[in-house]
Amino acid sequence: MTFPIIPFAEGEARLNWLDLAEALARGHDLPRAEIGDTFLYRDPDTLLSRAAWIDGLGSLVKTATVFPGNPDRGAPMVNGAVNLFSDRDGTLAALVDFHLVTKWKTACDSLLAALRLADPASRSILIVGAGTVGGSLIEAFGAGFPEARFTLWNRTRAKAETLAADYDNVAVAGDLEEAVRAADIVVSATMSSEPVIRGDWLRPGQHVNLIGAYRPDMREADDTAMARSRIFVDSRATTIGHIGELMIPIAAGVISADDIVADFYDLPAFGHDAGSISLFKNGGGAHLDLMTARYILDMWLQDG
């Protein structure tokens, strides 16, 4: 049995952000995914395996190792592998670079929502957070909104300046409130446990896209932002009972699960409304890794 091994650079050279967004949309026309996560711990290290199966598309196991001590040894904190399996016979279809799948899945998950919820004429995009994901978001949203200019804010300004220097259309913001008020689209990708986006700063017609929070104790937007917005998620199953962005305000009675308008399995409900604020929570479940990995393999095979 032979199968492709797809490395980062060679795989990425074949990819297109708008094509992947359409692939994610098509993936949600298929039967709803079965998903499962497994966590194993050896303090302070973590082994996380995420599995998904979509009838008609295939199955995937994405395993990540998180070793907090690695940066001190000059190694990445997060590593892993992606195994993609055939839906026809269960054989291994491809080994795909872990970081390639994660980069394109994470940014394009948010891009798909913004393409449906944000004003198509948006010209000002604020990226909050200058980590690795911040750079991916500049690339993805630049493809989706080619006429827009970017502003980048980070708690440590020097880090924002370093990232902005890699792009021609990115300025660095000094004041977060001022930058949020000026933006048509606000995309937040921080590791914050406390809200950094305040609802009082938002205005009707804006689109807010939240990526960073992934634990029950993490959130990036405050109660006012949640209460003022039409709320959308990529998957109800992987966000409502799992991520503080929703769990905390639901527990406090600020919003309820019924206030979530739709997830990607109801994409026709996603639409821009100039009279309201749209807020999207990116949960990034394993089914999105599966759709992304399948797209990567398809592009690889297309090139022979």
DRENDO-1510 file (C-alpha; in Angstrom, 1 decimal, always signed):
<recs>
REC; n; res; u; v; w
REC; 1; MET; +0.0; +0.0; +0.0 .
REC; 2; THR; +1.3; +3.4; -0.9 .
REC; 3; PHE; +0.0; +6.8; +0.2 .
REC; 4; PRO; +1.3; +10.4; -0.1 .
REC; 5; ILE; +3.2; +12.1; +2.7 .
REC; 6; ILE; +2.4; +15.8; +2.3 .
REC; 7; PRO; +4.9; +18.2; +3.9 .
REC; 8; PHE; +4.2; +21.8; +4.8 .
REC; 9; ALA; +5.9; +23.9; +2.0 .
REC; 10; GLU; +5.1; +21.6; -0.9 .
REC; 11; GLY; +1.5; +21.2; +0.3 .
REC; 12; GLU; +0.9; +24.9; +0.9 .
REC; 13; ALA; +2.1; +25.8; -2.5 .
REC; 14; ARG; -1.0; +24.2; -4.0 .
REC; 15; LEU; -3.6; +25.8; -1.7 .
REC; 16; ASN; -6.0; +28.7; -2.1 .
REC; 17; TRP; -7.9; +30.4; +0.7 .
REC; 18; LEU; -11.1; +30.9; -1.2 .
REC; 19; ASP; -11.1; +27.4; -2.6 .
REC; 20; LEU; -10.7; +26.0; +0.9 .
REC; 21; ALA; -13.6; +28.2; +2.1 .
REC; 22; GLU; -15.8; +26.7; -0.6 .
REC; 23; ALA; -14.6; +23.2; +0.3 .
REC; 24; LEU; -15.6; +23.8; +4.0 .
REC; 25; ALA; -19.0; +24.9; +2.8 .
REC; 26; ARG; -19.5; +21.8; +0.7 .
REC; 27; GLY; -18.3; +19.6; +3.6 .
REC; 28; HIS; -21.3; +20.9; +5.6 .
REC; 29; ASP; -23.7; +19.7; +2.9 .
REC; 30; LEU; -22.6; +16.1; +3.8 .
REC; 31; PRO; -24.1; +14.2; +6.8 .
REC; 32; ARG; -23.2; +15.7; +10.2 .
REC; 33; ALA; -19.8; +14.6; +11.4 .
REC; 34; GLU; -19.1; +12.2; +14.2 .
REC; 35; ILE; -16.3; +13.6; +16.4 .
REC; 36; GLY; -14.4; +12.6; +19.5 .
REC; 37; ASP; -11.5; +14.0; +21.5 .
REC; 38; THR; -9.1; +12.2; +23.9 .
REC; 39; PHE; -6.7; +13.9; +26.3 .
REC; 40; LEU; -3.8; +12.2; +28.1 .
REC; 41; TYR; -1.6; +14.0; +30.6 .
REC; 42; ARG; +1.9; +13.7; +32.1 .
REC; 43; ASP; +2.3; +16.9; +34.0 .
REC; 44; PRO; +3.1; +19.4; +32.4 .
REC; 45; ASP; +2.8; +17.7; +29.0 .
REC; 46; THR; -0.4; +16.8; +27.0 .
REC; 47; LEU; -1.3; +14.3; +24.3 .
REC; 48; LEU; -4.4; +15.3; +22.5 .
REC; 49; SER; -6.1; +13.2; +19.8 .
REC; 50; ARG; -9.0; +14.5; +17.8 .
REC; 51; ALA; -11.0; +12.2; +15.5 .
REC; 52; ALA; -13.7; +12.8; +13.0 .
REC; 53; TRP; -15.7; +10.8; +10.5 .
REC; 54; ILE; -17.9; +12.2; +7.8 .
REC; 55; ASP; -19.9; +9.8; +5.7 .
REC; 56; GLY; -18.9; +10.4; +2.1 .
REC; 57; LEU; -15.7; +12.2; +2.9 .
REC; 58; GLY; -13.6; +9.8; +5.1 .
REC; 59; SER; -12.1; +9.9; +8.6 .
REC; 60; LEU; -9.2; +11.5; +10.3 .
REC; 61; VAL; -7.2; +11.3; +13.5 .
REC; 62; LYS; -5.1; +14.4; +14.3 .
REC; 63; THR; -2.8; +14.0; +17.3 .
REC; 64; ALA; -1.0; +16.9; +19.0 .
REC; 65; THR; +1.7; +16.8; +21.6 .
REC; 66; VAL; +1.9; +19.9; +23.8 .
REC; 67; PHE; +5.3; +20.1; +25.7 .
REC; 68; PRO; +5.5; +23.5; +27.5 .
REC; 69; GLY; +9.2; +23.0; +28.2 .
REC; 70; ASN; +10.2; +22.6; +24.5 .
REC; 71; PRO; +10.8; +26.3; +23.8 .
REC; 72; ASP; +13.5; +26.4; +26.4 .
REC; 73; ARG; +15.2; +23.6; +24.4 .
REC; 74; GLY; +14.8; +25.4; +21.1 .
REC; 75; ALA; +11.9; +23.2; +19.9 .
REC; 76; PRO; +8.2; +24.0; +19.1 .
REC; 77; MET; +5.8; +23.6; +22.0 .
REC; 78; VAL; +3.1; +22.0; +19.8 .
REC; 79; ASN; +3.9; +19.1; +17.4 .
REC; 80; GLY; +1.8; +16.3; +15.9 .
REC; 81; ALA; +0.6; +14.3; +13.0 .
REC; 82; VAL; -2.5; +14.0; +10.8 .
REC; 83; ASN; -3.7; +10.6; +9.5 .
REC; 84; LEU; -6.4; +10.8; +6.8 .
REC; 85; PHE; -8.3; +7.6; +6.0 .
REC; 86; SER; -10.3; +6.5; +3.0 .
REC; 87; ASP; -14.1; +6.5; +3.4 .
REC; 88; ARG; -14.3; +3.6; +0.9 .
REC; 89; ASP; -12.2; +1.0; +2.7 .
REC; 90; GLY; -10.6; +2.6; +5.7 .
REC; 91; THR; -7.1; +2.5; +4.4 .
REC; 92; LEU; -4.6; +5.3; +5.1 .
REC; 93; ALA; -5.1; +7.9; +2.4 .
REC; 94; ALA; -2.4; +10.4; +3.4 .
REC; 95; LEU; -0.1; +11.6; +6.1 .
REC; 96; VAL; -0.5; +15.4; +6.1 .
REC; 97; ASP; +1.7; +17.9; +7.9 .
REC; 98; PHE; +0.2; +18.8; +11.3 .
REC; 99; HIS; +1.0; +22.5; +11.1 .
REC; 100; LEU; -0.2; +22.8; +7.5 .
REC; 101; VAL; -3.7; +21.4; +8.4 .
REC; 102; THR; -3.9; +23.5; +11.6 .
REC; 103; LYS; -2.9; +26.8; +9.9 .
REC; 104; TRP; -5.3; +26.5; +7.0 .
REC; 105; LYS; -8.2; +25.0; +9.0 .
REC; 106; THR; -8.0; +27.7; +11.8 .
REC; 107; ALA; -7.8; +30.7; +9.5 .
REC; 108; CYS; -10.3; +29.5; +6.9 .
REC; 109; ASP; -12.9; +28.5; +9.4 .
REC; 110; SER; -13.0; +32.2; +10.4 .
REC; 111; LEU; -12.8; +33.4; +6.8 .
REC; 112; LEU; -15.8; +31.3; +5.8 .
REC; 113; ALA; -17.9; +33.0; +8.5 .
REC; 114; ALA; -16.6; +36.5; +7.6 .
REC; 115; LEU; -17.4; +36.0; +3.9 .
REC; 116; ARG; -21.0; +35.3; +4.9 .
REC; 117; LEU; -21.5; +37.7; +7.8 .
REC; 118; ALA; -19.3; +40.7; +7.2 .
REC; 119; ASP; -20.1; +43.6; +4.9 .
REC; 120; PRO; -18.6; +42.6; +1.5 .
REC; 121; ALA; -17.4; +46.2; +1.1 .
REC; 122; SER; -15.3; +46.0; +4.3 .
REC; 123; ARG; -12.1; +48.0; +4.0 .
REC; 124; SER; -10.7; +48.0; +7.5 .
REC; 125; ILE; -9.7; +44.7; +9.3 .
REC; 126; LEU; -8.3; +44.6; +12.8 .
REC; 127; ILE; -6.3; +41.6; +13.9 .
REC; 128; VAL; -6.0; +41.3; +17.7 .
REC; 129; GLY; -3.0; +39.2; +18.6 .
REC; 130; ALA; +0.4; +38.9; +16.8 .
REC; 131; GLY; +1.1; +35.3; +17.2 .
REC; 132; THR; +1.4; +32.6; +14.5 .
REC; 133; VAL; -2.3; +32.6; +13.9 .
REC; 134; GLY; -2.3; +36.4; +13.4 .
REC; 135; GLY; -0.1; +36.0; +10.3 .
REC; 136; SER; -2.3; +33.3; +8.9 .
REC; 137; LEU; -5.4; +35.6; +9.4 .
REC; 138; ILE; -3.7; +38.4; +7.4 .
REC; 139; GLU; -3.1; +36.0; +4.6 .
REC; 140; ALA; -6.6; +34.5; +4.7 .
REC; 141; PHE; -8.6; +37.7; +5.1 .
REC; 142; GLY; -6.4; +39.4; +2.6 .
REC; 143; ALA; -7.6; +36.9; +0.0 .
REC; 144; GLY; -11.2; +37.2; +1.1 .
REC; 145; PHE; -11.2; +41.0; +1.3 .
REC; 146; PRO; -8.6; +42.1; -1.2 .
REC; 147; GLU; -9.4; +45.8; -1.0 .
REC; 148; ALA; -9.1; +45.9; +2.8 .
REC; 149; ARG; -6.2; +47.3; +4.8 .
REC; 150; PHE; -5.2; +45.7; +8.1 .
REC; 151; THR; -4.4; +47.0; +11.6 .
REC; 152; LEU; -2.6; +44.8; +14.1 .
REC; 153; TRP; -2.8; +45.2; +17.9 .
REC; 154; ASN; -0.9; +43.1; +20.4 .
REC; 155; ARG; -0.3; +43.6; +24.1 .
REC; 156; THR; +3.4; +43.7; +23.4 .
REC; 157; ARG; +3.7; +46.4; +20.6 .
REC; 158; ALA; +7.2; +45.2; +19.5 .
REC; 159; LYS; +5.7; +41.8; +18.6 .
REC; 160; ALA; +3.0; +43.5; +16.5 .
REC; 161; GLU; +5.6; +45.6; +14.7 .
REC; 162; THR; +7.7; +42.5; +13.9 .
REC; 163; LEU; +4.8; +40.8; +12.3 .
REC; 164; ALA; +3.5; +43.9; +10.5 .
REC; 165; ALA; +6.9; +44.3; +8.9 .
REC; 166; ASP; +6.3; +41.2; +6.8 .
REC; 167; TYR; +3.4; +42.8; +5.0 .
REC; 168; ASP; +2.8; +45.8; +2.9 .
REC; 169; ASN; -0.7; +46.7; +4.0 .
REC; 170; VAL; -0.6; +46.3; +7.8 .
REC; 171; ALA; -0.3; +49.1; +10.3 .
REC; 172; VAL; +0.2; +48.8; +14.1 .
REC; 173; ALA; -2.4; +50.1; +16.5 .
REC; 174; GLY; -1.5; +51.7; +19.8 .
REC; 175; ASP; -4.9; +51.9; +21.4 .
REC; 176; LEU; -7.2; +48.8; +21.2 .
REC; 177; GLU; -10.5; +50.7; +21.8 .
REC; 178; GLU; -9.8; +53.2; +19.0 .
REC; 179; ALA; -8.8; +50.4; +16.6 .
REC; 180; VAL; -11.9; +48.3; +17.4 .
REC; 181; ARG; -14.2; +51.3; +16.8 .
REC; 182; ALA; -12.5; +52.1; +13.5 .
REC; 183; ALA; -12.6; +48.5; +12.1 .
REC; 184; ASP; -15.3; +47.0; +9.8 .
REC; 185; ILE; -14.1; +43.5; +10.8 .
REC; 186; VAL; -12.5; +42.6; +14.2 .
REC; 187; VAL; -10.7; +39.3; +14.4 .
REC; 188; SER; -9.3; +38.2; +17.8 .
REC; 189; ALA; -6.7; +35.4; +18.2 .
REC; 190; THR; -5.2; +35.8; +21.7 .
REC; 191; MET; -4.6; +33.5; +24.6 .
REC; 192; SER; -6.5; +35.7; +27.0 .
REC; 193; SER; -8.7; +34.3; +29.7 .
REC; 194; GLU; -10.2; +37.7; +30.3 .
REC; 195; PRO; -12.2; +39.7; +27.7 .
REC; 196; VAL; -10.2; +42.0; +25.5 .
REC; 197; ILE; -13.1; +43.1; +23.2 .
REC; 198; ARG; -15.7; +45.3; +24.9 .
REC; 199; GLY; -19.2; +45.4; +23.6 .
REC; 200; ASP; -19.4; +49.2; +24.3 .
REC; 201; TRP; -16.8; +49.7; +21.5 .
REC; 202; LEU; -18.9; +48.0; +18.8 .
REC; 203; ARG; -21.4; +49.4; +16.3 .
REC; 204; PRO; -24.1; +47.9; +14.1 .
REC; 205; GLY; -22.7; +46.5; +10.9 .
REC; 206; GLN; -19.5; +45.3; +12.4 .
REC; 207; HIS; -18.4; +41.7; +12.3 .
REC; 208; VAL; -16.5; +40.2; +15.3 .
REC; 209; ASN; -14.7; +36.9; +14.8 .
REC; 210; LEU; -13.3; +35.2; +17.9 .
REC; 211; ILE; -10.6; +32.4; +17.6 .
REC; 212; GLY; -8.4; +32.3; +20.7 .
REC; 213; ALA; -10.5; +30.9; +23.5 .
REC; 214; TYR; -10.5; +27.1; +23.6 .
REC; 215; ARG; -10.9; +26.2; +27.3 .
REC; 216; PRO; -13.9; +26.6; +29.6 .
REC; 217; ASP; -12.1; +29.4; +31.5 .
REC; 218; MET; -11.1; +31.4; +28.4 .
REC; 219; ARG; -12.9; +34.2; +26.6 .
REC; 220; GLU; -12.1; +37.2; +24.4 .
REC; 221; ALA; -15.3; +39.2; +24.3 .
REC; 222; ASP; -17.2; +40.6; +27.3 .
REC; 223; ASP; -20.9; +40.1; +28.3 .
REC; 224; THR; -22.0; +43.3; +26.6 .
REC; 225; ALA; -20.5; +42.2; +23.3 .
REC; 226; MET; -22.3; +38.8; +23.5 .
REC; 227; ALA; -25.6; +40.4; +24.5 .
REC; 228; ARG; -25.5; +43.0; +21.7 .
REC; 229; SER; -24.6; +40.6; +18.9 .
REC; 230; ARG; -26.2; +38.0; +16.6 .
REC; 231; ILE; -24.1; +35.0; +17.6 .
REC; 232; PHE; -22.9; +32.3; +15.2 .
REC; 233; VAL; -20.6; +29.3; +15.7 .
REC; 234; ASP; -18.9; +26.8; +13.4 .
REC; 235; SER; -20.4; +23.9; +15.4 .
REC; 236; ARG; -22.8; +23.9; +18.3 .
REC; 237; ALA; -21.4; +20.5; +19.4 .
REC; 238; THR; -17.9; +21.7; +19.9 .
REC; 239; THR; -18.5; +25.2; +21.3 .
REC; 240; ILE; -21.6; +25.6; +23.5 .
REC; 241; GLY; -20.6; +23.2; +26.3 .
REC; 242; HIS; -16.8; +23.4; +25.8 .
REC; 243; ILE; -15.6; +27.0; +25.5 .
REC; 244; GLY; -15.8; +29.9; +28.0 .
REC; 245; GLU; -16.7; +32.3; +25.3 .
REC; 246; LEU; -20.2; +30.8; +25.4 .
REC; 247; MET; -20.2; +28.8; +28.7 .
REC; 248; ILE; -19.5; +31.8; +31.0 .
REC; 249; PRO; -22.2; +34.2; +29.7 .
REC; 250; ILE; -24.8; +31.3; +29.4 .
REC; 251; ALA; -24.1; +30.3; +33.0 .
REC; 252; ALA; -24.5; +34.0; +34.1 .
REC; 253; GLY; -27.8; +34.3; +32.2 .
REC; 254; VAL; -26.5; +36.9; +29.9 .
REC; 255; ILE; -27.4; +34.8; +26.9 .
REC; 256; SER; -28.8; +31.4; +26.3 .
REC; 257; ALA; -27.9; +28.6; +23.9 .
REC; 258; ASP; -31.1; +29.6; +22.0 .
REC; 259; ASP; -29.4; +32.9; +21.2 .
REC; 260; ILE; -27.0; +31.2; +18.8 .
REC; 261; VAL; -28.5; +31.8; +15.4 .
REC; 262; ALA; -26.8; +29.1; +13.5 .
REC; 263; ASP; -23.7; +27.0; +12.9 .
REC; 264; PHE; -22.1; +25.9; +9.6 .
REC; 265; TYR; -24.6; +23.1; +9.1 .
REC; 266; ASP; -27.1; +25.9; +8.5 .
REC; 267; LEU; -25.0; +28.2; +6.3 .
REC; 268; PRO; -28.0; +29.8; +4.6 .
REC; 269; ALA; -28.8; +31.5; +7.9 .
REC; 270; PHE; -25.4; +33.3; +7.8 .
REC; 271; GLY; -25.9; +36.7; +6.3 .
REC; 272; HIS; -24.8; +40.3; +6.7 .
REC; 273; ASP; -27.1; +42.7; +8.5 .
REC; 274; ALA; -26.1; +46.3; +8.4 .
REC; 275; GLY; -28.4; +47.0; +11.4 .
REC; 276; SER; -26.7; +44.6; +13.8 .
REC; 277; ILE; -23.4; +43.3; +15.1 .
REC; 278; SER; -22.5; +39.8; +14.0 .
REC; 279; LEU; -20.2; +37.7; +16.3 .
REC; 280; PHE; -18.7; +34.3; +15.2 .
REC; 281; LYS; -17.0; +31.9; +17.6 .
REC; 282; ASN; -14.4; +29.6; +15.9 .
REC; 283; GLY; -14.3; +26.3; +17.8 .
REC; 284; GLY; -12.2; +24.5; +15.2 .
REC; 285; GLY; -13.5; +20.9; +15.7 .
REC; 286; ALA; -11.8; +17.8; +14.2 .
REC; 287; HIS; -14.5; +17.7; +11.4 .
REC; 288; LEU; -12.9; +20.9; +10.1 .
REC; 289; ASP; -9.5; +19.3; +10.2 .
REC; 290; LEU; -10.9; +16.4; +8.1 .
REC; 291; MET; -12.5; +18.7; +5.5 .
REC; 292; THR; -9.2; +20.7; +5.3 .
REC; 293; ALA; -7.0; +17.6; +5.1 .
REC; 294; ARG; -9.2; +16.2; +2.3 .
REC; 295; TYR; -8.9; +19.4; +0.4 .
REC; 296; ILE; -5.1; +19.4; +0.8 .
REC; 297; LEU; -5.0; +15.8; -0.5 .
REC; 298; ASP; -7.2; +16.6; -3.4 .
REC; 299; MET; -5.0; +19.5; -4.5 .
REC; 300; TRP; -1.9; +17.3; -4.1 .
REC; 301; LEU; -3.4; +14.6; -6.3 .
REC; 302; GLN; -4.6; +17.1; -8.8 .
REC; 303; ASP; -0.9; +18.0; -9.4 .
REC; 304; GLY; +0.0; +14.4; -9.9 .
</recs>
